[in-house]
């Protein structure tokens, strides 16, 4: 009985060390956020994949793996896509909606 408990404890210790090593390796290999980096999503059509993409990026932001501002560039959004993008920007204040033709103005505005 004691041998079984020592074996189980040994397995738990090995699993704990593996988990700790995995976390430390992930922290070591995580990219260092640079200044003045913007993530731009092209908004097209009715925004079929827009909400899923934004949810994924905001999830990464919540985990601390993404620290740059996220911008939806209005390439050719339909009125329904525009409404969806506006709802997303209201849900997440770190998200911006900007016309694709004026992205240069947005980047210059944020940099200053």
Residue pairs with C-beta under 8 A, 6 or more apart in sequence:
30 65
33 67
33 68
36 110
36 111
37 68
38 68
38 69
38 70
38 71
38 107
38 110
39 57
39 66
39 68
39 69
39 70
39 71
40 71
40 72
40 73
40 103
41 50
41 53
41 54
41 57
41 70
41 71
41 72
41 73
42 73
42 75
42 100
43 50
43 72
43 73
43 74
43 75
43 76
43 77
43 81
43 85
43 97
44 75
44 76
44 77
44 81
45 76
45 77
45 78
45 81
46 77
46 78
46 80
46 81
46 84
47 77
47 80
47 81
47 84
47 85
50 72
50 81
50 84
50 85
50 88
51 84
51 88
54 70
54 72
54 88
54 92
54 95
57 66
57 70
58 70
58 92
58 94
58 95
60 66
61 67
61 70
61 94
69 94
69 96
69 110
70 92
70 94
70 95
70 96
71 95
71 96
71 97
71 98
71 103
71 106
72 85
72 88
72 89
72 95
72 96
72 97
72 98
73 98
73 99
73 100
73 103
74 82
74 85
74 97
74 98
74 99
74 100
75 100
77 85
85 97
86 97
88 95
88 97
89 95
89 96
89 97
96 106
98 106
